[in-house]
């Protein structure tokens, strides 16, 4: 839609076709498909992702060509697809066509030097390069982590400038037992992550982020039987992969029962965030893997749902006892959540950010243990399941999972949990600018929302107008002001099908619309822009 504002044709037919293909990947029960169907589904999913990436590249190209950049200066553009300003650490890549660069500084669109951390270097003296001895330590490619701020639904630029002197990645310790900064501490040991300590709020989270394996009693229907045993990480060994001003990373290898596991833990130093990348080689069996964290205090569970947030009072959930063969809610304390779950006592807490919880989340009120269910493993039983028996059905083989933990003060509102979840699922995109000059400034936001608890969930071109859908992530409601990407010819509230609605009442002035949103209200704006 932003590319459409800049004069590029909106790919309505292509998007519709990709949506229809993606919908075929959502069967009622994904377990009961054959190995051939699963492999074809994976191929189709990869095709849809690839085609969507090409559409994004095609849309960004005219923007990248029109951003002003100084002649001869290597400039990287960073695009934020979300409706609020973001400050994050972002990885960029810089390429040098000529030898001689051995150190750089990163400057933002305002001419300020940004903190950076060198992650990886490829030199001109790599095998096969024929180069004078004086140039052999020059950068050919570098990968750099940068602390950057990007405007709401817009872009900024970073200039990579050669400097005198040398900068290389220093030697790292062969083993690791602690990752720490001024706010957080992560203790590492043979059992994986032993504890995550929030030093600011005085909270400790046991085994934070560790994958665990829960063995099931398979006599129950629907593979939802009681937990018969718990297997945790053992025999783990840690090594340090990164250590710098913006991020420290350690990698573990170990065992969970008969399963092999490796895991990278990344501690960010400019924000209270810990990222996990877990890789499990599953030997199968009857049970499920889950990412686990153990808060050590009394609190409440809130979780994201589509267009909202809900309190999970598990004492009121209806679980079966296995006596009715048609019941499916058999595993006690399991609940649905959409991308995130927060545990807080109102003064401190922790948010678990994950991919959509297809298999659900679980909280045990007695042990205060929170789990994100990652993968079921199944021993086939009965004629139907034996007929579908394959590595996908059994949960065998290699599987990878990514999730994050964010300790915070206050409750889920103060922690902006809904925004943090969207940031994780919609990363900042980076690309080199494609020209030396243009009509667009070095940094620009195209849509600006006040308050910034309003989120944009979609923006499309349909039947001669733009439709932008917003919703109130805070549940508070109140006055809203939205600055849109141009002077407005018309703007009105419509329903999901584009039909006009009487409320909310929309006030239009120049490029700005104002209205009052009710708590949790979804508002779709249909608007057109004046030419030029």
C-alpha positions in Angstrom: 0.0 0.0 0.0 2.9 2.4 0.7 4.3 1.6 -2.7 0.9 2.4 -4.2 1.1 5.8 -2.6 4.5 6.2 -4.4 2.9 5.3 -7.7 3.5 1.5 -8.0 0.6 -0.7 -9.1 -1.0 -2.6 -6.2 -0.7 -6.4 -6.8 -4.3 -7.3 -5.8 -4.6 -10.4 -7.9 -1.2 -11.8 -6.8 -2.0 -11.2 -3.1 -5.4 -12.8 -3.4 -3.9 -15.9 -5.1 -1.2 -16.2 -2.4 -3.9 -15.9 0.4 -5.9 -18.7 -1.2 -2.8 -20.9 -1.4 -1.9 -20.1 2.2 -5.4 -21.1 3.3 -4.9 -24.6 2.1 -2.1 -25.0 4.7 -4.7 -24.8 7.5 -6.4 -28.2 7.8 -8.7 -29.0 10.7 -6.2 -31.5 12.2 -2.7 -31.2 10.8 -1.6 -34.4 12.5 -3.6 -36.7 10.3 -2.1 -36.0 6.9 0.3 -38.4 5.0 4.0 -37.8 4.7 3.5 -37.0 1.0 0.8 -34.4 1.8 3.1 -32.9 4.5 6.0 -32.6 2.2 3.9 -31.0 -0.5 2.5 -28.6 2.1 6.0 -27.6 3.2 6.9 -26.9 -0.5 3.7 -24.9 -0.9 4.5 -22.9 2.2 8.0 -22.2 1.0 6.6 -21.0 -2.3 4.1 -18.6 -0.6 6.8 -17.2 1.6 9.2 -16.7 -1.4 6.5 -15.0 -3.5 5.6 -12.7 -0.6 9.3 -11.7 -0.1 9.5 -10.9 -3.8 6.4 -8.6 -3.5 8.0 -6.9 -0.6 11.2 -6.4 -2.5 9.3 -5.0 -5.5 7.4 -2.6 -3.2 10.5 -1.4 -1.4 12.5 -0.8 -4.6 10.9 2.5 -5.6 11.2 3.7 -2.0 14.9 2.8 -1.9 15.6 4.6 -5.2 14.0 7.9 -4.0 15.8 8.2 -0.7 18.4 11.0 -0.7 21.9 9.7 -0.1 25.3 11.3 -0.4 27.3 10.4 -3.5 29.8 7.6 -2.8 28.5 6.9 0.7 27.4 3.4 1.6 23.9 3.8 2.9 21.6 1.2 4.4 17.8 1.8 4.7 15.8 0.3 7.6 12.0 0.0 7.2 9.6 -0.4 10.1 6.3 -1.9 9.1 4.6 -1.1 12.5 2.7 2.0 13.5 5.0 3.2 16.3 8.6 4.4 16.6 11.0 1.5 17.5 14.4 1.5 19.1 16.1 -1.9 18.6 19.4 -3.5 17.7 19.4 -4.5 14.1 21.9 -6.5 12.1 23.1 -4.8 8.8 25.6 -6.0 6.2 28.1 -3.7 4.4 30.2 -4.6 1.3 33.4 -3.0 0.3 34.5 -3.2 -3.4 38.0 -1.9 -2.8 40.5 -2.9 -0.1 41.7 -0.5 2.5 38.8 -0.4 5.1 39.8 -1.8 8.4 37.4 0.1 10.7 34.0 1.9 10.4 31.6 4.1 12.2 27.8 4.1 11.7 26.0 7.4 11.5 22.2 7.8 11.5 20.1 10.2 9.4 20.6 13.0 11.9 24.4 12.7 11.7 24.8 11.0 15.1 27.2 8.1 15.6 25.3 5.0 16.6 26.7 2.3 18.9 27.6 -0.8 17.0 29.0 -4.3 17.5 31.1 -6.2 14.9 29.6 -9.7 14.5 31.4 -11.2 11.5 34.1 -10.2 9.0 35.1 -11.5 5.6 38.5 -10.1 4.6 40.1 -9.6 1.2 42.7 -12.2 2.2 40.2 -15.1 2.2 41.4 -18.1 0.2 41.5 -17.4 -3.5 42.1 -13.7 -3.1 45.3 -12.3 -4.7 46.1 -9.1 -2.9 49.0 -7.1 -1.8 50.2 -7.9 1.7 49.3 -4.4 2.9 45.6 -4.9 1.9 45.0 -8.4 3.2 43.4 -7.4 6.5 40.9 -5.1 4.8 37.2 -5.7 5.1 35.4 -7.2 2.1 32.1 -7.8 3.9 31.1 -7.1 7.5 28.0 -7.9 9.5 27.3 -5.3 12.2 24.7 -5.0 15.0 23.5 -1.4 15.4 21.4 0.3 18.0 18.9 2.3 15.9 15.6 4.2 16.1 13.2 3.9 13.2 10.0 6.1 12.7 6.5 4.7 12.8 5.5 2.9 9.6 8.5 4.4 7.8 12.2 4.2 7.4 15.6 5.7 8.4 19.0 5.3 7.0 22.5 4.5 8.3 25.7 5.5 6.7 28.7 3.1 6.9 31.8 5.4 7.0 35.4 4.1 6.8 37.6 5.2 9.7 41.3 5.1 10.5 42.6 2.4 12.7 41.6 -1.3 13.1 38.6 -3.1 14.5 38.4 -6.9 14.7 36.4 -9.4 16.7 38.4 -10.1 19.8 39.1 -13.6 21.2 36.3 -15.3 23.2 36.4 -17.5 26.2 36.1 -21.2 25.3 33.4 -21.8 27.9 30.6 -19.7 29.5 28.9 -19.8 32.8 27.2 -16.3 33.0 25.8 -13.7 30.7 25.3 -10.4 32.5 24.7 -6.7 32.1 23.6 -3.9 34.6 20.0 -5.1 34.6 19.9 -8.9 33.9 22.0 -11.9 34.8 21.7 -15.4 33.2 23.4 -18.3 35.1 24.4 -21.2 32.8 25.1 -24.7 33.9 24.8 -28.4 33.2 21.0 -28.2 33.4 20.9 -25.4 30.8 19.8 -22.0 31.9 19.7 -22.3 35.7 18.1 -18.9 36.4 17.4 -15.5 34.8 17.7 -12.7 37.4 16.0 -9.3 37.0 18.4 -7.3 39.1 16.3 -4.1 38.8 13.0 -5.6 40.2 14.5 -8.3 42.4 12.9 -11.2 40.6 14.4 -14.6 39.7 13.0 -16.9 37.0 14.1 -20.6 37.3 15.3 -22.5 34.3 14.2 -19.6 32.1 13.7 -20.6 28.5 14.9 -24.2 28.8 13.1 -26.7 26.6 11.7 -29.6 28.6 10.1 -32.9 27.7 6.9 -34.1 29.3 6.1 -37.8 29.0 2.4 -38.7 28.7 0.3 -41.6 29.8 -0.8 -42.7 26.3 -3.9 -44.7 27.5 -5.9 -41.5 27.3 -7.7 -40.4 24.1 -6.5 -37.6 21.9 -2.9 -37.8 23.3 -3.9 -35.5 26.2 -3.1 -37.8 29.1 -1.6 -36.9 32.4 2.2 -36.3 32.7 4.0 -39.4 33.7 7.5 -38.0 33.9 9.5 -34.8 33.2 12.8 -34.9 31.4 15.0 -31.8 31.6 18.3 -30.7 30.0 21.4 -32.6 31.3 25.1 -32.9 30.4 25.0 -29.5 28.7 28.2 -27.6 27.7 28.3 -23.9 27.1 30.6 -21.8 24.9 30.6 -18.1 24.3 29.8 -17.0 20.7 29.5 -13.2 21.0 30.4 -10.6 23.6 30.1 -6.9 23.0 28.4 -3.6 24.0 25.0 -4.5 22.4 24.7 -8.3 22.8 26.2 -11.4 24.3 25.5 -14.9 23.0 26.2 -18.3 24.4 25.5 -21.7 22.9 24.7 -24.9 24.7 24.7 -28.6 23.6 23.2 -31.3 25.7 20.6 -34.0 26.1 16.9 -34.1 27.1 16.3 -37.8 27.9 17.1 -39.6 24.6 16.8 -36.4 22.6 19.7 -34.2 21.6 19.4 -30.4 22.0 21.4 -27.3 21.1 20.3 -23.8 22.1 21.6 -20.3 21.7 20.8 -17.7 24.3 21.2 -14.0 23.4 21.2 -11.3 26.1 20.6 -7.8 24.7 22.3 -4.9 26.6 20.2 -2.0 25.5 16.8 -3.5 26.3 15.5 -6.1 28.8 15.2 -8.9 26.2 16.6 -12.5 26.0 16.3 -14.4 22.7 16.3 -18.2 22.5 17.0 -20.4 19.4 16.5 -24.0 20.3 17.2 -27.0 18.0 15.9 -30.4 19.1 16.7 -33.7 17.4 13.6 -35.7 18.6 13.8 -39.4 19.1 10.0 -39.6 19.3 7.9 -41.2 22.1 4.7 -40.2 23.8 4.8 -36.7 25.1 5.5 -33.1 24.2 8.3 -30.5 24.3 7.8 -27.1 25.8 9.7 -24.0 26.5 9.6 -23.5 30.3 10.1 -20.7 32.8 9.5 -20.7 36.5 8.5 -17.4 38.2 9.1 -17.3 41.9 6.2 -15.1 43.0 2.4 -15.0 42.9 1.0 -13.3 39.9 -1.7 -13.3 37.1 -1.6 -14.7 33.6 -2.6 -12.5 30.7 -2.4 -13.6 27.1 -2.8 -12.0 23.7 -5.7 -13.0 21.5 -6.6 -11.6 18.1 -7.4 -7.9 18.6 -7.1 -8.1 22.3 -5.7 -9.3 25.7 -7.4 -11.7 28.1 -6.9 -12.7 31.7 -6.5 -16.4 32.1 -8.2 -17.6 35.3 -7.4 -21.3 35.0 -9.6 -22.2 38.0 -12.6 -21.6 35.8 -11.4 -23.7 32.8 -13.4 -26.9 32.0 -11.0 -29.8 31.7 -12.2 -33.4 31.2 -11.1 -36.4 33.3 -10.8 -38.9 30.5 -14.0 -40.8 31.2 -15.7 -39.4 28.1 -13.9 -40.6 24.9 -15.2 -37.6 22.9 -13.6 -35.0 25.3 -10.5 -33.3 24.0 -9.7 -30.8 26.9 -7.9 -33.4 29.0 -4.6 -31.8 29.9 -5.2 -29.6 32.9 -4.0 -26.0 32.9 -3.5 -25.8 29.1 -4.9 -22.6 27.5 -4.8 -20.8 24.2 -2.7 -17.7 23.6 -1.8 -15.7 20.5 1.9 -14.9 20.2 2.5 -13.9 23.9 1.8 -14.7 27.5 2.6 -12.4 30.5 3.0 -13.3 34.1 2.9 -10.3 36.5 2.0 -9.2 40.0 1.4 -5.7 38.8 4.8 -4.4 40.0 7.1 -6.8 38.1 6.7 -9.6 35.6 7.9 -11.4 32.5 6.5 -11.8 29.0 7.0 -14.9 26.9 7.0 -14.0 23.2 6.5 -16.9 20.8 5.2 -18.0 17.5 1.5 -18.6 17.6 0.7 -21.2 20.3 -0.8 -23.8 18.0 -0.4 -26.4 20.7 -1.2 -24.0 23.5 0.4 -22.7 26.6 0.3 -24.2 30.1 0.6 -22.7 33.6 0.7 -24.7 36.8 -0.6 -22.5 39.6 1.0 -24.8 42.3 4.5 -24.9 41.0 4.2 -21.5 39.2 5.6 -23.0 36.0 4.8 -21.5 32.6 5.2 -23.5 29.4 4.9 -22.8 25.7 4.1 -26.1 24.0 6.4 -26.5 21.1 6.0 -30.1 19.7 3.9 -33.2 20.3 5.5 -36.6 19.9 3.1 -39.5 19.3 3.3 -43.3 19.5 0.7 -44.4 16.9 -2.1 -46.6 18.2 -5.1 -48.0 16.5 -5.6 -48.6 12.8 -6.1 -45.0 11.7 -3.0 -43.7 13.4 -0.9 -46.5 12.2 -2.0 -45.7 8.7 -0.8 -42.1 9.1 2.4 -43.1 10.9 5.4 -41.1 9.5 8.2 -39.0 11.0 6.0 -35.8 10.8 3.1 -37.5 12.7 5.5 -39.0 15.3 7.3 -35.7 15.9 10.7 -37.3 15.1 13.7 -35.7 13.6 15.1 -32.1 13.7 13.0 -29.2 14.8 13.9 -25.5 15.4 12.1 -23.0 17.6 12.6 -19.3 18.4 11.1 -17.4 21.3 12.0 -14.6 23.7 11.6 -13.6 27.3 11.2 -9.9 28.4 11.4 -9.1 32.2 9.6 -5.9 33.0 8.2 -3.6 35.7 4.5 -3.0 36.1 1.8 -5.0 34.4 1.2 -6.1 30.8 -0.1 -2.6 29.9 3.0 -0.9 31.2 5.2 -3.5 29.5 3.5 -2.9 26.1 3.3 -6.7 25.6 1.1 -6.5 22.5 3.6 -4.1 20.8 6.6 -6.2 21.8 4.9 -9.3 20.3 4.3 -7.5 17.0 7.9 -6.3 16.9 9.1 -9.9 17.3 6.9 -11.1 14.5 7.4 -8.1 12.2 11.1 -7.3 12.2 12.7 -4.2 10.8 13.8 -4.8 7.1 17.2 -3.7 5.9 18.4 -3.0 2.3 21.0 -0.8 0.6 19.7 2.4 -0.9 19.6 2.2 -4.7 20.6 5.7 -5.7 22.7 8.7 -4.8 19.8 11.2 -4.5 16.1 11.5 -4.5 13.1 13.5 -3.3 12.6 11.6 0.0 14.5 12.6 3.1 17.0 10.4 4.9 14.4 9.5 7.5 10.6 9.6 7.3 7.5 8.1 8.9 4.4 7.7 6.7 1.8 7.0 9.3 1.9 8.3 12.9 -0.7 7.3 15.5 -1.4 8.9 18.9 -1.6 7.3 21.3 1.0 4.7 20.2 -1.0 1.9 21.8 -3.1 2.0 18.6 -1.8 -0.7 16.2 -2.2 -1.0 12.4 -3.1 -4.6 11.6 -3.7 -4.2 7.8 -3.5 -1.7 5.0 -4.8 -2.5 1.5 -6.0 -0.9 -1.7 -9.5 -2.1 -2.6 -12.1 -0.8 -5.1 -10.4 2.6 -5.6 -9.5 3.5 -2.0 -7.1 2.6 0.8 -8.4 0.6 3.8 -6.4 0.8 7.0 -7.5 -1.3 10.0 -6.5 -0.1 13.5 -7.3 -1.4 17.0 -6.7 -0.3 20.6 -4.2 -2.6 22.2 -4.5 -1.2 25.7 -8.2 -1.7 26.3 -8.4 1.9 27.5 -9.9 3.6 24.5 -10.0 7.4 24.2 -9.2 10.1 21.6 -7.1 9.0 18.6 -5.1 11.1 16.1 -3.7 9.5 12.9 -1.4 11.3 10.4 -1.8 9.5 7.1 0.6 9.6 4.1 -0.8 12.6 2.2 -3.6 15.2 2.1 -6.9 13.4 2.4 -9.7 13.8 -0.2 -12.1 11.6 1.9 -12.0 9.4 5.0 -14.8 7.4 6.7 -15.2 4.5 9.0 -16.3 1.2 7.3 -16.9 -2.4 8.4 -14.8 -5.4 7.4 -16.6 -5.5 4.0 -15.9 -1.8 3.2 -19.5 -0.6 4.0 -19.9 2.8 5.6 -20.5 2.9 9.4 -22.0 5.8 11.4 -19.5 5.4 14.3 -16.9 6.3 15.2 -17.3 9.8 13.9 -14.3 10.8 11.8 -12.9 14.3 11.7 -10.6 15.2 8.7 -8.1 18.0 8.5 -5.3 17.9 5.9 -3.5 14.6 6.4 -4.9 14.0 9.8 -8.0 12.2 11.1 -9.3 12.2 14.6 -11.9 10.0 16.3 -12.7 8.5 19.7 -12.0 4.7 20.1 -13.9 2.5 22.5 -11.8 0.1 24.6 -10.6 -2.7 22.3 -12.4 -1.2 19.4 -11.4 -2.2 15.8 -11.6 0.8 13.5 -11.3 0.5 9.7 -10.6 3.7 7.8 -11.4 3.9 4.1 -9.7 6.9 2.5 -8.5 8.5 -0.7 -5.7 11.0 -1.2 -5.6 14.2 -3.1 -3.5 14.1 -6.3 0.1 15.3 -5.8 
